[in-house]
Amino acid sequence: MDCIFCKITNKEIFSEIAYEDEDVLAIRDIKPKAAVHILILPKKHITSVNHLDLKDSKIISAVLMAAPKIAEKQGLKGYKISINVGKEGGQLIDHLHLHLLGGKIEEMP
């Protein structure tokens, strides 16, 4: 598979890690839209929200449960979580990921 996020979760490509556990890897966005802009990825390749299956409920739960841990570690009192789905929804990489944004947030298209 030629997925850049899979290569990052497998440590084949370096990225600045903000959080990691058994099911989740969180990295800093290379084109941040906020003072804090972190991408939260499941380590398992799931293309998008449209590709979730009931068997993925533990993984998606882990991804969501990582958000408050990451926000606290970043010193955020409030934050925004965004999920883009499909090219028309702004998803640039076909690997499910959440955008955690905090601090001064730019308008997202």
N, C-alpha and C positions, 0 to 999 in steps of 0.2 A: 504494500500500500504506500502511496506517495503523499501522505498527509503530514503537513509540517507540524501540527499539534501532536500527532502520534510520535513523530521523531523527537519532539521536545519532551513529551512524557516518558519516552524510553531513554532520555538523556543522550540521544544521538546528536542533538543540536543544543547548544547552550542558550539558556534564557534565564533572566533574573527571577528566581523563585521567591514568592512572597509567602507561600504556604504549601504544605504537602502532607498527605496522609495516605492510607492504603488505597483509596479510590479516587482521590482528587489531587490535582496539581494546580496551583494558582501562580500566574506569572504577571509581570508588569507589561502593559501594552506598549508596543514600540512607537505608537502614534497616539499618545494620551489625549483624551478629550476632557480631562479634569486634573486637578492637582494630584489626586490618587485615582489611577485607572488600572484595575487589575482584572485579568481574564481568569475565570475559574473554569477549569476543564475536568471532565471525567477522564480518568486514565483509559477507560474502555472507549474505543471508537464508536461513537453514535453520531450519525450524520447531522441530525437536527432534532428539534422537538417533534417534528412530524414522523420521526423514525423511532420514537420511544415505544417500548413494549412493556407490558406489565412486569416482565422479569427484570426490567431496568429500574424498578421503583427504589431499590436500596441505593443504587448509584445516584439517581437524580436527587434523592433525599440527602445523600452525603454532600452533593454539590451545593445544594441550598443551605444545608446546615453549616457549611464552611464559611459562608458569607459573613455572619456576625462575628466569627472568630477572627477572620481577616480584618474586618472593619475595626474591631477593638485593637488588634495588633498595630494597625495603622493610625490609631488615635482618633478615629472618626466617631462622632456622636450621632451623625445621620449620614445616610448614603442612598444611592439609587442603584437598583439592579435592573439590567436590561438584557433581553434575549432576542437576537435577530434570527428570523427563520426564513431561509431561502434567499436567493439572489435578490428578488424583488423586495424582501424585507430587510435588506442591508447585510445579510450574512456573507462575509467575504471568504471564510474558510469553512469547508464542509466537515466540521467537527463541532458538535454541540459545545457551546461555551456561554457563560454569563459574563457580562460586563459589570463590575462593581466600580461605581464612580462616587467620589467624595471630594469635599473641599470645593474650590471654585470649578463649576461644571460648565463647559461650553455647550451651546445648543447642538444637539445631534440631528442630522438630517433625517 
